[in-house]
């Protein structure tokens, strides 16, 4: 998998110029081909999130997050503990939650400003697949009707052709088209998740938000769905935000990864490099928790003390400092800026250079 540098990294807030629209389906004869890029000029991002903030009462669910996602095929992974703000970011991108601040731009257009037909076009272009497929499938509707519903709503095919198109979509995600006549409760968890993916793909989106797409199903079904996502990203030219706590998944499916802690990005960069050589103590701890099959490659697990602090009353300075094994006095008073420490690598840590240099964290370790 080719990993373009800097295409999906978290970025410090800053104004950007308008982005050029990108065709969702390069093979669609009805669409004009994309304009050739000027030599040495990077393609504009498909999605750009700048200084995003989301509040739920006093809770700072997302606190100044900036991200860029290149046009597909491309994957940006969002990882972190439960409560880090991953799912809230995904929901804000598709306008399921309201942002308290910042900006989300899709193909250069302010998503929050979209109304009427423009908003409907965006709803079609950006789709979400939820962690639990039962949240998106009506138990009273047969599978075929559920997949056909958005086809009719967005007038993608004539009503008389929707049923056949729905069967084709089921086949595309690896399901028997005959399942179109069944109800959700008659399918396994893995089958229902693939139906949810087929439903999202039915409107030919350019962006998918995949919110923990495999966490509620068994390991065998997980493998099938991950393989399906890998096939679809190339065949459909998809860009996606993959929200997960599983670092193994982002290794397989994402060129870039952003690590979140208490609603903030603490590290971002190319996935392979970020996970091989973490520059933040929190990323080190997450990486050490991934099981290694090769006994020779196994490392001691870093066990962080305590629990993440209350998002309604975050600590001063670096929000990670109460649990950080490398914290110094400066960490308790000064918020670290997200800064570049290597080409394409950004870290919000006062001691990032020390971490990269191999300074021992001093955290409690476990051989398990």
N, C-alpha and C positions, 0 to 999 in steps of 0.2 A: 504493500500500500504506500503510494507516494504521499509524503507529508509536507505540503507547502508551508513555509515558515511564515508565522505572523498572521495567517489568514483567519484564525479563530481565537486568538488570544484575548484574555482580559486586558483592558487598556485603561490608562488613566483618563479621567474625563477631559474632553476637549472638543471644540467645534470641528465639524468635518463638512466638506462640500457635499452636494447632492449626489446620490449614487445612481448609476445607469441601470435601467430595468434589465432583468435577465430573463430570457425565455424559459418557461417552466418545462417545456418538452421540445428538445432540440430536433426531434424527428417529426414534429407537427408541421405538415406542409403549409398550413394556414398562417403560420407565424413567420415573420421576417427573421433571417439569421442574425445572430449577434454581431455588432460592429467589431472589427478587428481592434485588438488592443495596441496602443502605441508601444514601441520598443522601450523596455525599462519601466513601464508604467504598471503598477499593480492593479488588479481588478478591484472595483469597489465592493464593499461587503454587501451581502444580501440582507443581513440583519445587523443593526448596530444599536446597542443598548448603552446609554450614557448616563452615569450617575443615578441609576434607578433606586428609588426608595419606595417601600411599601410598609404601611403601618396598619396594625390591627389594634385600635385603641392605643395603649401605651407601649405595645410590643413593636419593636423595630425588626420586622421580619426580614426585610432587605434594606441594607443601609449603604447606599452609594456604590452600587455595582455597575461596572462598565464591561461590555463584551462585544466582540465582533465575530460574525459567522459568515464565512465565504459562501458563494453559490455552490450548489452541489455538482458532483457528489462530494460531500464533505460532512464530517461529524465533529461536533464540539461537545465534550463531556463535562458535566457539572457533578462534582463529587463532594462528599462531606457527610458528617454525622446527621442523624435525624434532628430537625430543627435548625439546620444551617441556612435555610432559605432557598434550597434548590427548586422544590416544587412551586413555591410562590413566584419565583422568577419565570418559570415556564408558563404559569397561569397568567401572569402579567403580560407576557409576550402575545398571548392569544386573546387578551382583554377579558379574561374571566375574573380578574381582580383589578381594582383601581390603583394606579400608581399615585403615591403622595408627592413624588418629585422625580426629576430626571426626564429622560426622553427615550422612546423606542422608535426607531426608524426602520422601515422595510422598503428596500429599493429606493432609499432617499426620502420617503414620505413619512411624516409624523403619524404614527399609528393612532395616537390619542385624538388627533384632529379629524380622523376619517368619519364620515357620516353617509347615510343613505346608500346609494349604489357602490360608492367607493369602499365603504365598510363591508358590504356584502362580498365584493371582490376579494378583500383581504381575508374574510372568513373562509373563503374558498382556498386562497393561497397558503394559509397557515392553519394547520390542523394539529390536534393533540390526541395522543393515545394515552389513556389513563392507566394507572397502576392496576386497578381492579376493573376488568372489562364489564362487569355487571353495572358499573356506573354509567356506561354509555349505551348499553343494549336494553331495549324495552322488553321485559319478560313476556309481554302480551303479543309481541310481533314475531312472526317467523323470521328466520335469518335472512332469507332472500329479500323480504320486504324491508328489513332494517338496513341492508346494504343499498337497496334501490332508493330509499327515501331521499338521501342527499342528491342523488342523480336527478331526481325529479325536481327537488326544491331549487337546484341551481340550473335547471334546464340544460343539463349536459347531454341528455338523450331524450328522445320522445318517450312518453309514458309507456307506450306499447313495447318499446325496446328495453325498458329498464330492467325487467326480470332477467332477460338473457345476459345483459351486461353485468348484472349482479353475480350471476353464475360464473362468468368469466373472471371476475375479480376474486371470487372464492378459489378458483383454480390457480390464480396467480400467486396467492399466498399459501399454496400447498394444501388446500382443502378439497374434498370431494364436492363437486357442484351439487350433488344430490342433497347435501346438508341444507340447502336453501329452504327446504320444506320443513325443517325442524325448528323448535323453539330453543332459546338459550339454555334452559335447564337440561336439555337433552344432549348437550355438548360438554366435553371436558373443559377444564380451565384453560389449557393450552389452545384448544380449538376456539374457545370464545375470544381469547386474546388475538388470535389471527383474524377472526371476524372483525374485531375492532380495528385492526390494522387495515383490512380490506375496505371497511367503511370510510376510514380516513383517506385512503388512497383514491376512493371513488371520484373525488372532486379534482383530481390531478393537482395536488398541492406542490408548492416549491419548497415548503418548510414543514417539517414534522417536529413536534415536541413529544418526545418519548419519555413519559414519566414513570420510571421504574417498571418498564414493560414486562419484566420476567420475575419480579419478586414474589408474586402471588401464586406461582405455578411450580410444578416439580422440575427436577434437574433435567430430565429427558426432554420435556416440553421446552424448557429454557433453551437448550441447544438448538432445537428446531427453529425457534423464533429468531434467535440471534443469527443463525445461518440465513434465514429468510430476509432479515433486515439488510444483511451484507449484500445479498443478491439484488434486492429492490433498490438500494442506493445507487448502484451502477445502472441498472435497467431503467430506473425512473429519473436518474440525475437528481437525486434528493439531497437536500441539506437538512441536518437535524441537530436539535439539542437533545442529548441523551442524559437524562437525569438518573443517577444511580449512586449507590454506596459500594458497588462492586467494581473494584479497580481492574479486575480481569476483563470485564466487559468493555471498558473504555480502551484498554490495550488493543482489543481486537477490532473495535469499530470507530474509534475517534482519532483524528489527526492531532487535535489539540484538546487540552484538558484545563479546566479552571477548578481550583480547590477552594471551597467556601467554609467559613467558620463564623457562626453567629451573624449571618447576613452579609458578610463581607468576603471579597476575594482575597485570599492570603498568598496564593501562588498560581501562576498560569504559564503555559508554554507547550511545546510539542510533547505529546503524550509519552513517547518512549524515553525521551531525555528527562522529563519531569519525574517519571517514576523510577528511572535508573539512578538519577542523582538529584534527590530532592534538595531544595534550598531553604525550606521552612521546617522547623521542628514538628509542626502539626502534620505536614505531608510525610515526613519520616515515620511518624507514628502510624498513620494510615497505611503506608507501604509495608511496614513491618508486620501488620496484621494479616497480610495476604499469605495463605499457606503455600509452601514450596514443595513440589513433588520430589525434586532432586534433593537428596539429603545433603549433598556437598554444598548446595546453594542456600540452604536454610540459614536464616539469621535470627538473632535474638529479638524477641518482640519487645518494643518500647511500650510500657504501660503508663499512660498519663494519669496523674492523680485527679481525683474529684470529678465533677460533672461540668458541662458547659454552663456558664453563668446565665442568669435571668435576662432574656432579651428585652424585658421591659425596663431593666436597670443595668445596662452593661457596665463593666468596670472602666475606669479611666485609662488613658493610654492605649496600649495594645490590648484588644479584648482577649487575647490568648494568654497574656502574661501570668494570670493566676495558676495556670496549669503548665506553663512552659519551663522545661528544665534548664534553659539557657537565659532566662530572664535576668535583666540587670535593672538598676534603679531607673534608667532612662525609659525602660519599657512600661513602667507604671505611670508615667506622666505624659509621654509623647506618643501620639498616634503615628505608627510607621506608614509612610507613603508607599503606594504600589509603584515600584521602580524597576528599571531594567538592570539586571545583574550580569546577564549574558545575552547575546543576540537572540531575540525572540523569547527570553525568559524574564518574567516579572514577578517580584516577590515583595510582600509587605512585611518586612522583618528587619529590625535594626542590626541583627547579627547574621544576615544571610551569607555574607562572605565567609564568616567563621564556619557556618554549616557546610558550605561548599568545600571548605578547606579540610573538612573532616574532624572538626572539634567534637569531642565526645559530649553527648547531651547530658549525661549524668542521670537520665531518667531510669526508673526501676525497670529492670528487664525480666522477661520470662522466657524460658526455653520451650514452653508449650506453644 
